[in-house]
Amino acid sequence: QWSGMDLNTSEGIPTGITTDKLFSLIVDPSFDNIEAGLFDNDGMAFDKLNYIKINSNLSTIGSKAFYNSNLVTFEIADGVKIGEIGTSAFEGCTKLKVIDIGPEVNIIRAKAFKDNHELSVINIPNTVISLGNEISEDGNYIGAVFQNCYRLTEINIPTNIISLNQSMFEGCMSLTTISGLDHVTSFDKNVFKGCIALENVYLGNNVEYVGNDVFTDCLNLKLTIDYNARYSTFIDVGFNKNQVYKINVMDEITEFESYAFFDYKPPQQLSWNKFVGFKWFLYLFN
């Protein structure tokens, strides 16, 4: 632990100590942010740094602060708060196994934890109000906050998050459980693409948009949907019809059109609260 050092310029680092020999670091309470790109592979040579503990409140962990680093453990002391985690802050930390971002983070930017192949658990607090909301040059949201976190097994969506942006969990092959989806109204393209272990997902009556390939290659998925008037906006787009396990027909639906569920594998459960008319009942399910 070095008081008064400037990691950006090496000023204050004891004589004879070079950054390429630094294995662990306890950040002094005088720090209030970690600058963009500070520990990435394009900056100073923190090649062997694998442990960091933060002892001070941080307003920001800057973009690409630990990009492609060899970090294994990132901890914060009790009571320490982090305000924002920047774009690609921990992207490419393929050895990162343990991370504590604290109880009061407000903003997690796009690709913050992308390609964290060894990360299995991360707690996202309900204080988060923005999750991967950056807009690219072509006008699309970037997302990809947890893309290719191969070992991530479960995640909770904070209550303030109503949109999951592009590729948010794409390639999370071990992801089995997602909680907090009941307040999500929009699923951008590729959100769960390739989540081969994902088992149960419920799309509620509040869902307004499901983009292309949201559930592509989710081989074990059992999907429950509330069939509503907006359903036609994402049918045949976001998921494979064989993934539909249960259909709840909402009261606003008064009649199914011909071939309404054609090419579907009949769901194990189909329920509605009132009589619904049918056209060409023979072709309701193929």
Disulfide bonds with the S-S distance in Angstrom:
none
